[in-house]
Amino acid sequence: MSAETKEIVLQGIGVSPGVVISNAFLLISEEERYVEREISADDIPREITRFEEALIETRRQIHDIQEQVKEAIGQENAGIFDAHLLVVDDRAFVEEVIRGLSSRHLNVETVLHDVSERYAAALGRIEDDYLRERAADVRDVTRRILRNLAGRSGSELMKLAEPCVVIANDLAPSETATMNREKVVGFATDLGSPTSHTAIMARALGIPAVVGLHDVSVRVSANDRVLIDGNRGLLIIRPTEDRLDSYGKLIETRRHIQSELARLRDESAETSDGYRVLLSANIENPDDIRAVQENGACGVGLFRSEFLYMTRADLPSEDDQLAAYRKVAEALKPDPVIIRTIDLGGDKFLSHVRMAQEMNPFMGWRAIRFCLAQPDIFKTQLRAILRASVSGNVRLMYPMISSAEEVVQANQLLEEAKQELRDQGQPFNEDIEVGVMIEVPSAALVADLIAPHVQFFSIGTNDLVQYTLAVDRVNERIAYLYEPTHPAILKLIKHTIDIGHAHGIWTGICGEMAGNPLMVPLLMGLGADEFSVSPSVVPIVKDVIRNLRYAQAEELAAQAMASMSPKEVLDICRKLTQEIAPEVIELIE
């Protein structure tokens, strides 16, 4: 076997179970996409013309974005793109690129990238904060110019023609939000962790994924045959016939188990001794309705509404949002549909509403903080949710609450939105249920102050773990510290549930812990009333619940609360799952 065709096995972090074999599709950034090449003196005028045409198109695009932002949220916010225009119109910058063409005899992409990096590096060393932040503007504009030089626009993931495994350094939420979901059969990335957006998306789609592979994006060639084992965290490049044969048998075994689990579709999420919980699904857009229904979920426990904003070039109007919310609510009625108000920031941004660079965006201007600071955007969404609530099954939920004051402010804006609809004669459910996500430790600790203002809690375990343990959940270098079974996490969850019950309100779990079948009995024993998980995980979670006695869950929770070790808790969770549902262990491990 030649070196070019030799099998390569890479170990990463398995974040979505299953096995798939397909051709690789390389998704690379604009900076990585171009190839350095030499040019002759005769080529220089043509390269200059290409550069000038790309500058003109870039300038036009920036002006268009400014107009969209100005119409949506005002001139002040549109002004942030002035810095981008200054880069495009900077004659010193442009002339240096043109001089580089003449002196280096390399293509314009190479020269532009090198000049841009020198400018950005120089700005990054300046002590003045404003000037230092301009380094990001230089790089943003350069990416746009490179894209225009290549004659590309939009996401390539929208245009996939054949099934493939997407290989990338990383995948931004905006990229996964706009991809052709029918064609992507797996993910593999250099970066990432079990709670990164790529991982969450893979589990939502029910496709195998491996992250944290470090250099997979440079070791895989376009159209290489690759095998992803999401259970063991393996990415195998150009697998041998023996490897394909052994995995073929494994795939068949798991397919049989999944076929058996599919029979639970119309069964309730009820323990063998009669304790019932609500098992809902997490979705990102109306196209996910089918997956909710096919997997037997009871409505939607988390509609991540920000993806309605991220898949378009402008802000969605009230009517646009209403159409999406109404479609989901009507299709799933009478089952509940909980719409989370936009959770922008962190790793989810809008290309047309630029947020300032932040040292730690996950703890910055995001979610409810963004909404309260942008009441026009927020109330547009609130009115759309209220109008959709006439179906009778719509609830709304505020993300990243850290204090009771934020809930009071949000509810005040909700009341204003209601009054505006009354004045217009628009019908809505006056008694719509309002809840909050408990994902910031301070919110858990003051849950008793928040409870009087809401009708339910939903614990977002992904961020709760991140903020409590001071572990960046998308940083693979410290992924080992991200421990959902840490005693501090269990105490916060138990405290929140107890406070909710004391105030007569229910508490759900909508983070990744809820979709981990090993932890479901633990969370039930702690008193959780509802689980909201990726649609593809619903049958597995339901199988665990139906094979469980509630007394076992209570005993497990008591043991966990008395434990000092996250590993010990995970071990007893695994032991119980092995005992009651060994087929689930076969699927996930």
C-alpha angles and dihedrals in degrees: 000000000000122000089248093058100034116125115253122199118200124189119215138141117299106221103165121033128235141067128262135171120201146124118290123247112200114216109192133173124256090254091055095041102072123078121224110238137169120246132199126237088258090058095056098084090051092050091049090051091050090050094049092047090050090050091052092050092046091051090050092050093050091050089050091051090049091054092049092050092044091054093044104042109000144269095287093064093042089057092072088079091061087087089058091053090050089059093050091047096042102119092194089056093045094045092050090056091049092048089050090056091056097043101039102032091217128132118276094250091061095045093045092051093049094047091047093052092050091051093046093047092050092050091047091060095054115105094218107098095214094052093042090056089055088074088076090051091054092051093045092052092045091055090052093048091049090051091051092047087057092046092237131137133170130013119318088211088073092060103051112142101186135037111271148159109249113227117193144148086243137332120233119215089244089058096048090044092059101039126115098257094194092062104042108086098169147000132225122176140175092227134037145085137229091276100040116120091253089057094047092049092049092052090046090054092042093234129134117261139177124190135177093053092141099208108017091119091064098037096054120074123209111280094010111153107248136183121208120200103188093181096059097029095243131148112190118194116208095354118211123245090253090053092049091049094052093046091047089062091047091051090052092051093050092045089057092051092048090049089055091048090051088068088071092067096110096034122102125247093251131140121239089257095052106266109141131198131180112254111198136168136244115229138176103197141004091268087074092068092093093054090050092053097041093052095048100245119162100235128298123310095180126025104184095212096182089081089069085064098043099054097062140058095240140030113286114248124234090259092048090054093043090056091053096045093044092050092056095042095049094045094052100035128167090024113088124262116200113198115200112211114242115302100195122163129048100070096342118083138160118236090214098045103054117203121203118261109268130195090224111016093178088066096035141078100332146118114358090004090059092045095050090049092048103045094166092058091041096049091048088060094043091053090050092050091047092050090051090051092078085088086073098229102077122111128175131218134194118221130221097011112177102173144021089246091065090054091050091050092047092048090051090056088047090055090050090051090050092052091049089054092047090052089052093047092242115154122231140152105277090197098050110159115246125200141169135225112240102210103125116076092228090059091052091049093050096037088125089062093047098045097075090061100051143046099222146011125223115192113218100203097184095068094030089062092043096051097039097049096034090237120143100227094211095049107100092194092068098030089116088067092057099099117165090186093059109133091240091057093048091050092051092049093048092046092051093048092048092049091049093051091046088057094045096251129122125240126213135187117228103164128095091276088070091059095047105097091204091061100040095088089049093052091046089052089052088058106260112167099195140025124202115192143159108291093241091057095053096091093050094048091045091051091054092048094048092050092049131089113217090229088062090053092051092049091048092050091050091052091047094050089053093049125099097197128073089205092053090053092049091049094054090046090053092046092054093047090049089052098048103029113018090165089066091054087052090055100044102034 
